[in-house]
Amino acid sequence: MTVLDPPGVDEVGVAAMLPSAEPLSLIDDVSGTESLDAAVLLELYRQLVRGRRYNLQATALTKQGRLAVYPSTTGQEACEAGAVLALDRQDWIFPTYRDTLALLVRGVDPVEVLTLLRGDWHSGYDPRAHRVAPLSTPLATQTPHAVGLAHAAALHRDDLVVLAMVGDGGTSEGDFHEALNFAAVYKAPVVFFVQNNGYAISVPLSKQSAAPSLAHKAIGYGMPGVLVDGNDAAVVYREVRRAAERAREGGGPTLVEAVTYRIDAHTNADDATRYRDAAEVEFWNRRDPVTRMEQHLRERGLLDDAGVDRIRQEAEDMAEDLRSRFATDPSPDPLDLFDHVYARRTPQLEEQRALLAQELDAAQSVRDGSARGEGQ
């Protein structure tokens, strides 16, 4: 074997890396989830209902001007709930700006989840406390960060896995390539979770990639690719958990693609009717992840009307609390801009902070003078 020879991978190994031809699914068969604990299935449903209500409430807050922007995940709730519940508590999550429900499932305060989108703080929650990196707006830039943390954890022999979340548009970025390549070479304990919702803003997947699926990209890096029905929370949970267990045992990264759909527009600033028709949206509405999970649980005898009502009321209580806490406008301190940039402020930041403080003091003096009637 020379230095130019590729690593030996037999045909069986290659076949094992390839995803299935069709997305894996569980809940369309009444017996499909028998291998999963009933408590897990009920918690998945609970989080789907909470997530749907959260999306509706956040969208309403945006229309009221209380949020600067909101990227809805209506229709994608099964991806968020299934992937996060599949993790252990010590595991880390590196989300995109659209993954607000992932944070909600993780236990982050609902108001803190929306703080960045409100525009009054850099993050809104303590990443270390929740083991959730800040929501990332630039596409795929969080994926190398996720791999870096995972590789460091492996070097320190820390028992943790990292979930790197990315949209279909993010898979076209160079950061995504670099992250997968590094993770595969060093067998970093990462699960790359791609939510393929059909569009990168207005650009359909067909304009981004000619691959049979995004999961097929995994084999080019030497890792398994898994293709799942992203509107089936149970199969998302099962496959992400399997990938996490493989990573935890030293098997390296896995790429899981969840095929789903973004029912709402890209954000409140987008007009989705300009690039897709109502029939397409209606097709995906018939595959609603909340309805499908509820129907499956009812057919298995794990859920009844009383259970549905109880979970819906819990979600309504959460939405009411969110509305109430958003009724008061925040009063951010402009000088906070200079905190948490570095562990210790640089001389340049100190100088800029002092200049801003002088300007704020001068402005306050003018306001105080006007209140006393001076200069009239």
The 8 nearest C-alpha neighbors of each residue, nearest first, counted from 0:
[[1, 4, 2, 3, 5, 6, 7, 8],
 [2, 0, 3, 4, 5, 6, 7, 8],
 [1, 3, 4, 0, 5, 6, 7, 8],
 [4, 2, 1, 5, 0, 6, 7, 8],
 [3, 5, 1, 2, 0, 6, 7, 8],
 [6, 4, 7, 3, 2, 8, 1, 0],
 [7, 5, 8, 4, 0, 3, 2, 9],
 [6, 8, 5, 9, 4, 12, 0, 10],
 [9, 7, 12, 6, 13, 10, 11, 5],
 [10, 8, 12, 11, 13, 7, 14, 6],
 [9, 11, 13, 12, 14, 8, 15, 7],
 [10, 12, 14, 9, 13, 15, 8, 16],
 [13, 11, 15, 9, 10, 14, 8, 16],
 [12, 14, 10, 16, 15, 11, 9, 8],
 [13, 15, 11, 17, 16, 12, 10, 18],
 [14, 16, 12, 13, 17, 11, 223, 18],
 [17, 15, 223, 13, 14, 224, 218, 222],
 [16, 18, 14, 15, 224, 223, 215, 218],
 [19, 17, 225, 224, 226, 214, 215, 20],
 [18, 20, 21, 226, 22, 17, 225, 23],
 [19, 21, 18, 22, 226, 211, 212, 17],
 [20, 22, 19, 23, 226, 227, 18, 228],
 [23, 21, 227, 226, 228, 24, 19, 20],
 [22, 24, 227, 228, 226, 21, 234, 25],
 [23, 25, 228, 234, 26, 22, 227, 231],
 [26, 24, 31, 234, 27, 32, 28, 233],
 [25, 27, 28, 31, 295, 24, 231, 32],
 [26, 28, 25, 29, 24, 295, 31, 291],
 [29, 27, 31, 26, 30, 25, 295, 32],
 [28, 30, 31, 295, 299, 27, 298, 26],
 [31, 29, 28, 33, 32, 299, 26, 25],
 [30, 32, 25, 28, 29, 26, 33, 27],
 [31, 33, 34, 35, 30, 25, 26, 233],
 [32, 34, 35, 30, 31, 36, 37, 29],
 [33, 35, 32, 36, 31, 30, 37, 237],
 [36, 34, 33, 32, 37, 39, 40, 237],
 [35, 37, 39, 38, 40, 34, 33, 32],
 [36, 38, 40, 39, 41, 35, 301, 33],
 [39, 37, 41, 36, 40, 42, 35, 43],
 [40, 38, 42, 36, 37, 41, 43, 35],
 [39, 41, 43, 37, 42, 38, 44, 36],
 [40, 42, 44, 38, 43, 39, 45, 37],
 [43, 41, 45, 39, 44, 40, 38, 46],
 [42, 44, 40, 46, 41, 45, 39, 47],
 [43, 45, 47, 41, 42, 46, 48, 40],
 [46, 44, 42, 48, 43, 47, 310, 41],
 [45, 47, 49, 43, 44, 48, 50, 80],
 [48, 46, 44, 50, 45, 49, 76, 289],
 [47, 49, 51, 45, 50, 46, 44, 52],
 [50, 48, 314, 46, 52, 47, 51, 53],
 [49, 51, 53, 47, 48, 52, 46, 100],
 [50, 52, 54, 48, 53, 49, 47, 73],
 [53, 51, 55, 49, 54, 50, 56, 314],
 [54, 52, 50, 56, 51, 55, 49, 57],
 [55, 53, 51, 57, 52, 56, 71, 58],
 [54, 56, 52, 58, 53, 57, 59, 51],
 [55, 57, 59, 53, 58, 54, 52, 318],
 [58, 56, 60, 54, 59, 55, 53, 61],
 [57, 59, 61, 55, 56, 60, 54, 62],
 [58, 60, 56, 62, 61, 57, 55, 63],
 [61, 59, 63, 57, 65, 58, 62, 66],
 [62, 60, 66, 64, 58, 63, 59, 65],
 [61, 63, 59, 64, 60, 58, 65, 66],
 [64, 62, 60, 61, 65, 59, 66, 58],
 [63, 65, 61, 62, 66, 60, 67, 59],
 [66, 64, 60, 61, 63, 67, 117, 325],
 [67, 65, 117, 61, 68, 64, 60, 116],
 [66, 68, 117, 116, 61, 118, 64, 65],
 [69, 67, 66, 116, 61, 267, 266, 70],
 [68, 70, 266, 71, 267, 58, 61, 116],
 [71, 69, 266, 97, 265, 72, 68, 267],
 [70, 72, 73, 69, 54, 263, 266, 97],
 [73, 71, 75, 74, 76, 261, 54, 70],
 [72, 74, 75, 71, 262, 51, 54, 76],
 [73, 75, 262, 261, 76, 260, 72, 287],
 [74, 76, 72, 73, 77, 78, 259, 260],
 [75, 77, 79, 78, 47, 74, 80, 50],
 [78, 76, 232, 80, 230, 79, 75, 81],
 [79, 77, 76, 81, 229, 75, 80, 82],
 [78, 80, 101, 76, 77, 82, 81, 100],
 [81, 79, 77, 83, 82, 78, 84, 46],
 [82, 80, 236, 232, 235, 78, 84, 77],
 [81, 83, 85, 236, 79, 80, 84, 239],
 [84, 82, 85, 86, 80, 81, 101, 79],
 [83, 85, 86, 81, 82, 80, 236, 104],
 [86, 84, 240, 236, 83, 82, 239, 81],
 [87, 85, 84, 83, 90, 88, 240, 82],
 [86, 88, 90, 89, 85, 84, 159, 160],
 [87, 89, 90, 86, 91, 130, 105, 129],
 [90, 88, 87, 159, 91, 130, 158, 160],
 [91, 89, 159, 160, 87, 88, 161, 86],
 [90, 92, 161, 130, 131, 162, 160, 89],
 [93, 91, 131, 162, 161, 94, 163, 132],
 [92, 94, 163, 132, 164, 131, 145, 162],
 [95, 93, 164, 134, 98, 92, 135, 163],
 [94, 96, 135, 134, 97, 98, 136, 165],
 [95, 97, 134, 136, 135, 98, 94, 99],
 [98, 96, 95, 70, 99, 72, 71, 94],
 [99, 97, 101, 95, 100, 96, 94, 79],
 [98, 100, 102, 101, 97, 112, 103, 96],
 [99, 101, 103, 102, 98, 50, 79, 104],
 [102, 100, 79, 104, 98, 99, 103, 105],
 [103, 101, 105, 100, 99, 104, 107, 106],
 [102, 104, 100, 106, 105, 107, 101, 109],
 [105, 103, 101, 106, 102, 100, 80, 46],
 [104, 106, 102, 103, 107, 101, 83, 129],
 [105, 107, 103, 104, 108, 102, 129, 109],
 [106, 108, 103, 102, 105, 109, 112, 111],
 [107, 109, 111, 110, 112, 106, 103, 124],
 [110, 108, 112, 111, 103, 107, 113, 321],
 [111, 109, 112, 113, 108, 114, 321, 324],
 [110, 112, 123, 114, 108, 113, 109, 124],
 [111, 113, 109, 110, 114, 108, 99, 107],
 [112, 114, 116, 111, 110, 115, 117, 109],
 [115, 113, 117, 123, 111, 116, 112, 120],
 [114, 116, 122, 118, 117, 113, 120, 121],
 [117, 115, 113, 118, 114, 68, 67, 66],
 [116, 118, 66, 114, 67, 115, 119, 113],
 [117, 119, 115, 116, 120, 67, 114, 66],
 [118, 120, 117, 331, 114, 115, 121, 329],
 [121, 119, 122, 115, 123, 118, 114, 331],
 [120, 122, 115, 123, 119, 118, 114, 133],
 [123, 121, 115, 120, 133, 124, 114, 134],
 [122, 124, 111, 114, 120, 115, 121, 112],
 [125, 123, 111, 122, 126, 112, 107, 108],
 [124, 126, 128, 127, 129, 123, 122, 131],
 [127, 125, 131, 132, 130, 129, 128, 124],
 [128, 126, 130, 129, 125, 131, 132, 124],
 [127, 129, 125, 126, 130, 131, 124, 107],
 [130, 128, 131, 126, 127, 125, 107, 105],
 [131, 129, 127, 91, 126, 128, 92, 132],
 [130, 132, 92, 126, 129, 91, 93, 133],
 [131, 133, 93, 126, 92, 134, 130, 94],
 [134, 132, 122, 135, 131, 126, 94, 93],
 [133, 135, 96, 95, 94, 132, 136, 122],
 [136, 134, 95, 96, 137, 133, 94, 141],
 [135, 137, 96, 138, 95, 134, 97, 140],
 [138, 136, 135, 140, 139, 141, 95, 96],
 [137, 139, 169, 140, 136, 172, 135, 168],
 [140, 138, 169, 141, 142, 175, 174, 165],
 [141, 139, 142, 138, 174, 137, 143, 144],
 [140, 142, 144, 139, 143, 145, 93, 135],
 [141, 143, 145, 144, 139, 140, 178, 163],
 [144, 142, 178, 146, 145, 141, 147, 140],
 [143, 145, 147, 141, 142, 146, 148, 140],
 [146, 144, 142, 148, 143, 147, 163, 93],
 [147, 145, 149, 143, 144, 148, 150, 182],
 [148, 146, 144, 150, 149, 145, 143, 151],
 [147, 149, 151, 145, 146, 150, 152, 144],
 [148, 150, 146, 152, 147, 151, 188, 187],
 [149, 151, 153, 187, 147, 152, 148, 146],
 [152, 150, 154, 148, 153, 149, 147, 155],
 [153, 151, 157, 149, 155, 150, 154, 156],
 [154, 152, 156, 150, 155, 151, 157, 149],
 [153, 155, 151, 156, 152, 150, 157, 149],
 [154, 156, 152, 153, 157, 151, 150, 158],
 [157, 155, 153, 154, 152, 158, 151, 159],
 [158, 156, 152, 155, 159, 153, 154, 151],
 [159, 157, 156, 247, 160, 152, 89, 153],
 [158, 160, 90, 157, 89, 247, 161, 152],
 [159, 161, 90, 188, 189, 247, 243, 91],
 [160, 162, 91, 189, 90, 92, 149, 163],
 [163, 161, 92, 190, 189, 164, 93, 191],
 [164, 162, 191, 93, 142, 145, 192, 190],
 [163, 165, 192, 94, 93, 193, 162, 191],
 [166, 164, 193, 169, 95, 192, 139, 194],
 [165, 167, 194, 169, 193, 168, 195, 170],
 [166, 168, 195, 169, 170, 194, 193, 199],
 [169, 167, 199, 166, 170, 171, 198, 207],
 [168, 170, 139, 138, 166, 171, 167, 172],
 [169, 171, 168, 167, 172, 175, 166, 139],
 [172, 170, 169, 168, 173, 207, 175, 167],
 [173, 171, 174, 169, 170, 175, 139, 176],
 [172, 174, 176, 175, 177, 171, 170, 139],
 [175, 173, 177, 172, 176, 139, 140, 178],
 [174, 176, 178, 173, 177, 172, 170, 139],
 [177, 175, 173, 179, 174, 178, 180, 172],
 [178, 176, 174, 180, 175, 179, 181, 173],
 [177, 179, 143, 175, 181, 176, 180, 142],
 [180, 178, 182, 176, 181, 177, 183, 175],
 [179, 181, 177, 183, 178, 182, 220, 176],
 [182, 180, 184, 178, 183, 179, 177, 185],
 [183, 181, 187, 179, 185, 186, 180, 184],
 [182, 184, 186, 180, 181, 185, 179, 252],
 [183, 185, 181, 182, 186, 180, 187, 221],
 [184, 186, 182, 187, 183, 181, 150, 251],
 [187, 185, 251, 183, 182, 184, 252, 188],
 [186, 188, 182, 150, 251, 185, 189, 149],
 [189, 187, 246, 160, 251, 149, 252, 247],
 [190, 188, 161, 252, 187, 160, 162, 191],
 [189, 191, 162, 253, 252, 192, 163, 254],
 [192, 190, 254, 163, 255, 162, 253, 164],
 [191, 193, 164, 255, 163, 190, 256, 254],
 [194, 192, 256, 165, 166, 195, 257, 164],
 [195, 193, 166, 257, 196, 256, 167, 165],
 [194, 196, 167, 258, 197, 259, 166, 257],
 [197, 195, 260, 259, 261, 198, 194, 258],
 [198, 196, 195, 204, 203, 260, 199, 167],
 [199, 197, 203, 202, 200, 201, 196, 204],
 [198, 200, 168, 202, 201, 203, 167, 197],
 [199, 201, 265, 198, 202, 269, 264, 203],
 [202, 200, 199, 198, 274, 203, 271, 265],
 [201, 203, 199, 198, 200, 206, 204, 207],
 [204, 202, 198, 205, 206, 197, 201, 199],
 [203, 205, 207, 206, 197, 198, 208, 202],
 [204, 206, 203, 207, 208, 209, 202, 197],
 [207, 205, 204, 203, 208, 202, 209, 198],
 [208, 206, 204, 205, 171, 203, 209, 168],
 [207, 209, 210, 205, 206, 204, 213, 171],
 [208, 210, 205, 211, 207, 206, 212, 204],
 [209, 211, 212, 208, 213, 215, 216, 214],
 [212, 210, 209, 215, 213, 214, 208, 20],
 [213, 211, 210, 214, 215, 216, 226, 209],
 [212, 214, 215, 216, 210, 256, 211, 167],
 [213, 215, 224, 212, 216, 256, 225, 217],
 [216, 214, 213, 217, 212, 224, 218, 17],
 [217, 215, 214, 213, 218, 219, 224, 210],
 [216, 218, 224, 222, 215, 219, 220, 214],
 [219, 217, 221, 220, 222, 216, 16, 215],
 [220, 218, 217, 221, 216, 222, 215, 180],
 [219, 221, 218, 217, 180, 222, 183, 179],
 [222, 220, 218, 219, 183, 217, 223, 16],
 [221, 223, 217, 218, 253, 220, 16, 252],
 [224, 16, 222, 253, 217, 218, 17, 254],
 [223, 225, 214, 254, 18, 217, 17, 16],
 [224, 226, 18, 255, 214, 256, 254, 227],
 [227, 225, 22, 256, 18, 214, 255, 257],
 [228, 226, 22, 23, 257, 229, 256, 258],
 [227, 229, 22, 258, 230, 24, 231, 257],
 [228, 230, 257, 258, 259, 231, 78, 227],
 [231, 229, 288, 77, 228, 259, 232, 75],
 [230, 232, 229, 233, 228, 234, 77, 288],
 [233, 231, 77, 81, 235, 234, 236, 230],
 [232, 234, 236, 235, 231, 237, 81, 25],
 [233, 235, 237, 236, 24, 25, 232, 231],
 [236, 234, 81, 232, 233, 238, 237, 239],
 [235, 237, 81, 233, 85, 234, 82, 239],
 [238, 236, 234, 240, 235, 239, 241, 233],
 [237, 239, 241, 240, 235, 236, 234, 242],
 [240, 238, 242, 241, 236, 237, 82, 235],
 [241, 239, 85, 243, 237, 238, 242, 236],
 [240, 242, 238, 244, 239, 243, 237, 245],
 [241, 243, 239, 245, 240, 244, 253, 238],
 [242, 244, 240, 246, 245, 241, 239, 247],
 [245, 243, 247, 241, 246, 242, 240, 248],
 [244, 246, 242, 250, 248, 243, 247, 241],
 [245, 247, 188, 251, 250, 243, 249, 248],
 [248, 246, 244, 249, 245, 243, 188, 160],
 [247, 249, 245, 246, 250, 244, 251, 188],
 [250, 248, 246, 247, 251, 245, 188, 186],
 [251, 249, 246, 245, 248, 186, 252, 247],
 [250, 252, 186, 246, 188, 187, 249, 183],
 [253, 251, 189, 190, 188, 246, 187, 183],
 [252, 254, 190, 223, 222, 242, 224, 191],
 [253, 255, 191, 224, 217, 190, 192, 214],
 [256, 254, 225, 192, 224, 226, 191, 193],
 [257, 255, 193, 226, 214, 192, 225, 194],
 [256, 258, 229, 227, 194, 228, 195, 193],
 [259, 257, 229, 195, 228, 196, 227, 256],
 [258, 260, 229, 196, 230, 195, 75, 257],
 [261, 259, 196, 74, 262, 197, 75, 283],
 [260, 262, 196, 263, 74, 73, 72, 75],
 [263, 261, 74, 73, 260, 280, 264, 284],
 [264, 262, 261, 73, 71, 265, 72, 271],
 [263, 265, 271, 266, 269, 270, 267, 262],
 [264, 266, 200, 269, 70, 263, 267, 271],
 [267, 265, 70, 268, 264, 269, 69, 71],
 [266, 268, 269, 68, 69, 264, 265, 70],
 [269, 267, 266, 270, 68, 265, 264, 69],
 [270, 268, 266, 267, 265, 264, 271, 200],
 [271, 269, 272, 273, 264, 268, 267, 265],
 [270, 272, 264, 273, 274, 269, 275, 265],
 [273, 271, 275, 270, 274, 276, 277, 264],
 [274, 272, 271, 270, 275, 276, 201, 269],
 [273, 275, 272, 271, 201, 276, 270, 202],
 [276, 274, 272, 273, 271, 277, 279, 280],
 [277, 275, 278, 279, 272, 280, 274, 273],
 [276, 278, 280, 279, 281, 275, 272, 282],
 [279, 277, 281, 280, 276, 282, 275, 283],
 [280, 278, 282, 277, 281, 276, 283, 275],
 [279, 281, 277, 283, 282, 278, 284, 262],
 [280, 282, 284, 278, 283, 279, 277, 285],
 [283, 281, 279, 280, 285, 284, 278, 286],
 [282, 284, 286, 285, 280, 281, 287, 279],
 [283, 285, 281, 287, 286, 282, 280, 262],
 [284, 286, 283, 282, 287, 281, 290, 280],
 [287, 285, 283, 284, 288, 291, 230, 282],
 [286, 288, 284, 290, 285, 289, 291, 74],
 [289, 287, 230, 291, 290, 77, 231, 292],
 [290, 288, 292, 291, 287, 47, 293, 48],
 [291, 289, 293, 287, 292, 288, 294, 286],
 [290, 292, 288, 294, 293, 289, 287, 295],
 [291, 293, 295, 289, 294, 290, 288, 296],
 [294, 292, 290, 296, 295, 291, 297, 289],
 [293, 295, 297, 291, 292, 296, 290, 298],
 [296, 294, 292, 298, 297, 293, 26, 291],
 [297, 295, 299, 301, 293, 302, 298, 294],
 [296, 298, 302, 300, 294, 299, 295, 301],
 [299, 297, 295, 296, 300, 294, 29, 301],
 [300, 298, 296, 297, 301, 295, 29, 30],
 [299, 301, 297, 298, 302, 296, 303, 295],
 [300, 302, 296, 299, 297, 303, 37, 298],
 [303, 301, 297, 296, 300, 306, 307, 304],
 [302, 304, 306, 305, 297, 307, 301, 300],
 [305, 303, 307, 306, 308, 302, 309, 297],
 [304, 306, 308, 307, 303, 309, 302, 310],
 [305, 307, 309, 303, 304, 308, 302, 310],
 [306, 308, 304, 310, 305, 309, 311, 303],
 [309, 307, 305, 311, 306, 310, 312, 304],
 [308, 310, 306, 312, 307, 311, 305, 313],
 [311, 309, 313, 307, 312, 308, 45, 306],
 [310, 312, 314, 308, 313, 309, 307, 315],
 [313, 311, 315, 309, 314, 310, 308, 316],
 [312, 314, 310, 316, 311, 315, 309, 317],
 [313, 315, 49, 311, 317, 312, 316, 52],
 [316, 314, 312, 318, 317, 313, 319, 311],
 [317, 315, 319, 313, 314, 318, 312, 320],
 [316, 318, 314, 320, 315, 319, 321, 313],
 [319, 317, 321, 315, 320, 316, 56, 322],
 [320, 318, 316, 322, 321, 317, 315, 323],
 [321, 319, 323, 317, 318, 322, 324, 316],
 [320, 322, 318, 324, 319, 323, 325, 317],
 [323, 321, 319, 325, 320, 324, 318, 326],
 [322, 324, 320, 326, 321, 325, 319, 327],
 [323, 325, 321, 326, 322, 320, 327, 110],
 [324, 326, 322, 327, 323, 321, 328, 65],
 [325, 327, 323, 324, 322, 328, 65, 321],
 [328, 326, 325, 329, 324, 323, 330, 65],
 [327, 329, 326, 330, 325, 65, 324, 331],
 [330, 328, 331, 327, 119, 325, 117, 326],
 [331, 329, 332, 328, 119, 327, 333, 120],
 [332, 330, 329, 333, 119, 335, 120, 334],
 [331, 333, 334, 335, 330, 336, 119, 329],
 [334, 332, 335, 336, 331, 355, 337, 356],
 [333, 335, 336, 332, 337, 352, 356, 355],
 [334, 336, 338, 337, 333, 332, 331, 339],
 [337, 335, 334, 338, 333, 332, 340, 339],
 [336, 338, 335, 334, 340, 348, 339, 352],
 [339, 337, 335, 340, 336, 341, 344, 334],
 [338, 340, 341, 342, 337, 336, 335, 343],
 [341, 339, 338, 337, 342, 344, 336, 343],
 [340, 342, 343, 339, 344, 338, 345, 337],
 [341, 343, 339, 344, 340, 338, 345, 337],
 [344, 342, 341, 345, 340, 339, 338, 346],
 [343, 345, 341, 348, 349, 346, 342, 340],
 [344, 346, 348, 347, 349, 343, 341, 350],
 [347, 345, 349, 348, 350, 344, 351, 343],
 [348, 346, 350, 345, 349, 351, 344, 352],
 [349, 347, 351, 345, 350, 346, 344, 352],
 [348, 350, 346, 352, 347, 351, 353, 345],
 [349, 351, 347, 353, 348, 352, 346, 354],
 [352, 350, 348, 354, 353, 349, 347, 355],
 [351, 353, 349, 355, 350, 354, 348, 356],
 [354, 352, 356, 350, 351, 355, 349, 357],
 [355, 353, 351, 357, 356, 352, 350, 358],
 [354, 356, 358, 352, 357, 353, 359, 351],
 [355, 357, 353, 359, 354, 358, 352, 360],
 [358, 356, 360, 354, 355, 359, 361, 353],
 [357, 359, 355, 361, 360, 356, 362, 354],
 [360, 358, 356, 362, 361, 357, 355, 363],
 [359, 361, 363, 357, 362, 358, 356, 364],
 [362, 360, 358, 364, 363, 359, 357, 365],
 [361, 363, 359, 365, 364, 360, 358, 366],
 [362, 364, 366, 360, 365, 361, 367, 359],
 [365, 363, 367, 361, 362, 366, 368, 360],
 [364, 366, 368, 362, 363, 367, 369, 361],
 [367, 365, 363, 369, 368, 364, 370, 362],
 [368, 366, 364, 370, 369, 365, 363, 371],
 [369, 367, 365, 371, 373, 370, 366, 364],
 [368, 370, 372, 366, 371, 367, 373, 365],
 [369, 371, 367, 368, 372, 366, 373, 365],
 [372, 370, 368, 369, 373, 367, 366, 374],
 [371, 373, 369, 370, 375, 368, 374, 367],
 [374, 372, 368, 375, 371, 369, 370, 367],
 [373, 375, 372, 369, 368, 371, 365, 370],
 [374, 373, 372, 369, 371, 368, 370, 365]]
